[in-house]
Amino acid sequence: MTSTLVVMLKEPHPGRVKTRLGREIGMVTAAWWFRHQTRALLIRLQDPRWDLVLAVSPDVAGLQSRVWPRHLHRIPQGRGNLGDRMKRVLRLPGQGPVCIIGADVPGITPGHIARAFAALGSAEGVFGPAPDGGYWLIGAKNARALPPRLFADVRWSTEHALADTVASWPDARIAYVDTLRDVDQARDLRMTAPGAHVT
C-alpha cells in the first residue's frame, strides 16, 4: 500500500499567510519567511517511501501557482474550516495511510514522517503534538474507518485542539510521535531550527 504525505499550503502572499507572525515582524517579511520555509520543507520531504501531495489554498490560485514545484501533485483544500478541509484530505482516494502536516514547522525531517507512518502499523490514528496543545501532524491508517464526527467541536488555535480532536475520534487506537513547534509568533522563530524538537 502506498503511503501519502499531504502538506497543507496557502499561497504565500502578504496578509494571507502567517498573519499573527506578520503583526509582529511585518506581513511582507512573514510571507517571505513562509515561502522560503515551504520551499526548503518540500525539498527535504521528497522521499521514495511516500507520495508527496500539496493541498493548496485558495483553490484556483493554488493549483496555478508557480511558487511550489510543478512536479508535485496538487489538490484543492476546498471550503470549510480546518477540520472540514483535513477530513476531505484524509479521505483521499487510495488504499494506503495518509498523514497531513502544515508547512510552518521548520523542524520536520523525513525521520519524523517515517516514524508517523510506522506508528500506523499498530494504530488507527497518529498525532505529532505541538507544545502549545495543538498538533503538527495527523494521520489515519484507513479513511473508511474515520468517524463521521471527526473534528466536531474542536477549539482550533487553542491549547485544546489536540485533546478535542482525539475526543472526536472515540474508540480508536491512537499513537503519538515527536513533539515539534510550529511558527505562529516571532518568539517561535527564535525557538525553532531545522532538526530541532521539543521533548
Sequence and secondary structure as in RCSB ss.txt:
>XXXX:A:sequence
MTSTLVVMLKEPHPGRVKTRLGREIGMVTAAWWFRHQTRALLIRLQDPRWDLVLAVSPDVAGLQSRVWPRHLHRI
PQGRGNLGDRMKRVLRLPGQGPVCIIGADVPGITPGHIARAFAALGSAEGVFGPAPDGGYWLIGAKNARALPPRL
FADVRWSTEHALADTVASWPDARIAYVDTLRDVDQARDLRMTAPGAHVT
>XXXX:A:secstr
   EEEEEEE   TTTS HHHHHHH HHHHHHHHHHHHHHHHHHH  TTSEEEEEEESHHHHHH SSS TTSEEE
E  SS HHHHHHHHHT SSSS EEEEES  TT  HHHHHHHHHHTTT SEEEEE TTS EEEEEES GGG  TTT
TTT  TTSTTHHHHHHHTSTT  EEE  B    SSHHHHHH  TT  B 
